[in-house]
């Protein structure tokens, strides 16, 4: 039958660890006189008690004194061990108490230094870095939820307004009601695209599940062919140089990545502008590069383009045609990270962006 003993606290274990050396040293010091007396006792027949009066009583008293001294040494050793262990564990208790008090509402708090630069200081610095990342993640999440709620609420409010205006006129002709229905359907389509983008973003951030060998060049060719007509309407020239670009990953997510890259390059462009798409084979796998003309983006604000619902300067990152929600490049980054791909984005001095995604081949 297995008996599980109660686990002793770290303080008790350290107390015993520190007390044992004190106790052993005291016992050795007390045992030396006793051993000396024992060696001095004759080994032959017992001496005449008259000749050596009081030796037996002296030894008894010495043994009794030593026993009490050892008992006192045990107590002193335990007290000293408890004190030393407490001093040693004090920074750890401070770290534990502060970490327990920190919650999602006050992640701005930090543990700080615990004294000398030791293992406890390294632990506190590691936890502070963790709290900083958690704070950034919570703030990003709150920002994302607030903006997503705003984006979802806007078309709902517009739909209600259109329906209320149409119903307010009891004599409204059929053409007016038909026009209102078309507006509601367009707003509903806008909601569907936003929800699809949010689901794609969440899927991309969950990590990669299927591992399929594919050629990014084939995916890019299909996307470019499907957008030639739209590019002609916008007056944008598309140049494609598609060489073999092997990659491993989720074909649907990689297709969404290419779609978002090309759509972003076309939407944030200028009439008469251009978009260049190229795929190549690298030492580690395949790569796709999308470049476009367009408005000038400050180099320091390029990273903001890959944040959900973020702003560049004082304007929102979305196209005035209403088809963009500021999630396109955020989805690109999430899919790239889930595939272990590298992402390099640079602002062009003459306007537009150069974005390159490098996929691992295996």
N, C-alpha and C positions, 0 to 999 in steps of 0.2 A: 504494500500500500504506500503510495507516494504522498508524503506530507509536505505541503508547501509552507515554508516558513515565511513570516511577515518580513517584507523588505525594509531594512533599516535605512534611515535617512542618511544623506551624504554627510551631514554634520556629525552624526554618531560614528560613522565609519572613520572619518578623519580624526575624531577625538581618540578613538582606540588606536589609530595609526600613530598619532603623536604621543600618546600616553605610554605605549609599550617601551620605547627607548628610555624614557625617564624611569619607568618602573624597573627595568632590567639593571640600569646603572645603580639605582638605590639598593636593590637586592644584593648585587655583587659587593657593594661597599659594606653592607651590613654583615655579609656572610664571611668576609675575610677574617675578622677577629674570632668568629666561632671555629673556623677551620684551623686557625692557629692554636686555639685552646685544645682542639681535638688531637692535633698532632703532638702537643706537649704532654698528653696523658700517657703514662707508662703502659707498655704493651704486655708486661708480665702480670704476676698475681696482683690482686688488688692491694694497694698500700694500706698500712695501718691508719685507720681514721684518726687515731690520736696524733700520728705523725703529720697528717695533712688535714688539719681541722678546717671545716667549712668549704672544701672544694666543691662538693656536690651541690650545696646550696647556692654557691656562686654561679655555677654553670646553669642551674635552673633559672636563677634570676636573669642571667644574660640571655638565655633562650626566650624568656618571657618578654624581656625588653626588646629583643630583636623582632619578635612576632608583632608587638604593638608598633614598632617602628616601620615594619613592612606594611602593616595595615594603613598606617598614616601615609606612607609613601604611595600606596595605591590611590588613596583619596586625592593627595596632592597631584599625582600624575594625571588623574582623570580631570581635575580642575584645570590644570595647565593645558592639557590636550583640548579641553572644551574651549578655553579662552583662545588658544592659537587657531583652532579650526574656525571659531567665530570670526576672528580678524581676517582669516583667509577667505571666508565665504561672504563677507560683508558686501563687496562689490557685486557678487552674483545675486544676492538678495535685492540690492538696489535695482539692478537691471531687470530682474523678474518682476518686482513690484511696479516699476514704471511701464514695462511692456504690457502688463495686465491692465493698467489704467488707460493706455492708448486705445482708442476705438476709431471707428470710421468717421466720427464727427470731429476728432482732434488729431488727425494723422500728421499735423504740422509739428507736434511735439517730437523732441529728439532725446536720446539717452545721454549723449555727450561723453566726455572722457570720465573714466572711473578712477583716475589717479595716475600711477606709473604706467608706462607703456608695456603692458603685459598681455596675456591671453584674454583677460577680461576686457581690456580696452579694444582688442581686435574684435571680440564678440559684440561689444557695443557699437563699434563702427559698422560692422556687418549688418546689424539690426537697423541702424539708422539709414543705411543705404536701402534696405528692404522697405522701411517705412516711407522713404522718399519715392520709391517706385510705386508703392501702393497708393500714395497720395496722388501722384500723377495719373495713375490708372483710374482712381475714383473721380478725379476732376474731369478727365477725358470722358468717362462714362456719363457723368451728369451733363456735360456739355452736349454729348451726342444725343442723349435722351431728350433734352430740352429742344434741340434743333429738329430732331425727328418728329417730335410732337407738334412743333410749329409747322413743319412741312406737311404733315398729315392733316392738320386742322385747316390749313388754308384752302385746299380744294373742297373740303366738306362745307366750309362757310360759303364758298362761292356757289356750290351746288344749291344750298338752301336759299341763297339770295335769288338765283335764277328761277327756282321753282316758286318762291313766294311772289316774285314779280309776275310770273305767268298766271298764277292762280288769283292774283289780286284783281284781274280784269275778267269779269264773268263773260264779256262779249269778245274775248280775244279770238281772232281768226285762227284757223288751223295752221296757217303758215307760221304764225308767232309761236304756237305751241310746239310745232315741229322744230323750229329754230332753238327753242329752249331745251328740247330733248337732245338735240345735237350738242349743245353746250355742256349739258350734264354728262353725256357720254364722253366728251373730250376730257372733262375734269376727272371722270372715273378712270379713263385710260391713264391719266397722269398719276393717279393714286396707285394703280396697278404697277406702273413702272417703278415708282418709289418703293413699294413693298417688295418687288422683285429685286431691286438693288440692295435693300436692307438684308434680305434673305441670302443673297449672294455674298455680301460682306460677312455675314455671320458664318456662312459655310466656309468661306476662305480662311477665317480666323480660327476655325475649329481644328485645322490641320488636315494633312493629306491622307486620304484613305486608299483609293485605287492607285496602283502603279502600272501604268501602261506606256509602252514604248510608242513614240509618235514623232512626226516631223512637223516642227512649227511652221515650216515653209508651206506645207499643204493647208494648214489652218489659215495662215495669212492670205494665201491666194483666194480662198473661198470668201473671206471677209472683204478683201479688196474688190472682188468681182461683184459682190452684193451692194457695194457702195459707190460704184462708178456713176450711176444715174443721179444719186443725191449730190455727189460732188459736182456733176455738170450743172445742176440747178443752182448750186452755190457759187459757181464760177471758180472752183478750186481744181487745180491740176494734181493728179495722183501719179507718182513715179514709184514703181515697185521693182526691186532687184532681189529675187527670192532664190537663194541657194539652200542646200540641205542644211537643216538645223535640228539635230536629234535632241530629244528631251524625254524625260520620264515623269509621268504625273497623271493628273485627272484631265482627260481630253475636254470635258465640258468647261472646267474652270479655266484651262489655258485658252480655249476659244473665247470665253468671256473677257479674259485679260486682253487679248488682241483686239476684240471688238471695242472695248473701252479705250484702248490706246488710240485706235484710228478715229473713233467718234470724237474723242477729246481734241485730237489734232484738227478735225474738220470744223467742229463747233467754235473753238477758240481760235479762229483764223480771220482772214480779211478777204473781201471779194478780190478775185484775181490772184489769190495766194496759192500755195502749194503744200503738198504732203509727200514725204518720202518714207517708204517702208522697205526695210532690207532685213534679210535673215542670213546668217553665216554659221559656220562650224568653228568652234573654239577648241582650246586644249582640253577643256572640261566638259563640253557638251555643245549645245546650240544657243544662239543669241538672236534676239530681234531688236531692231532699232527703228524708232519712229521719230521723224523730225518734221517740223512744220513752221511756216511763217505765222505771223500774228502780232498781237500787242506785246510790247516789251514787259517782261516780268523781272522785277528786281531780284538779283541773285540771292539775297538774304531771305526772300519770301518763297523760294521754290519748295522748301519742305512743307510749307503750309498748304500747298496744292494737294498733298497726299493725306491731309487730315480731313475727316468727315465734316462737312458743312463749315469748313474754315473759310476765312476771308483773306484776300490779298489787298492790303491797303484799306480802303473804306468801302470796297465793293464785294458782294458775295460772289463766290466762285460758281457761277451758273450762267448758262447762256440765256439771252433774252427771249429765245423762242419758246422757253418753258419746258424744254425736254431734259434739261440738266438739273440735278439736285445737289451737286457738290459731292457726289459719292463715287464718280467714275474712277478717279485716280486713287482714292482710298481703297476701292476694290482691287485695283491693280496691285497696290502694295501688299494687301492682305493675301492675295493669291500667290504673289511672288514669294512672300515669306513662308507660306505653307508648303511651297515646293523647294525651299532651300535655295532659291534663285537670288542673284544679285540684282540690285536696282540702282541705276546711275542716271540722275536727271540733272540737266544743266540748262540754264537760261541762255538763249542766243542773244548776242549783242544787238543784232538787227531786229529782234522780236521773235517770239515763239520759243519752242523748247526742243531739246534733244533728249530723248528717253531711251535707255538701253536696258534690256532685261537679259541676263545670262542664266540659262538653265543648266543644271547638272545633267550629264548624259546618262548616268546610272543611278 
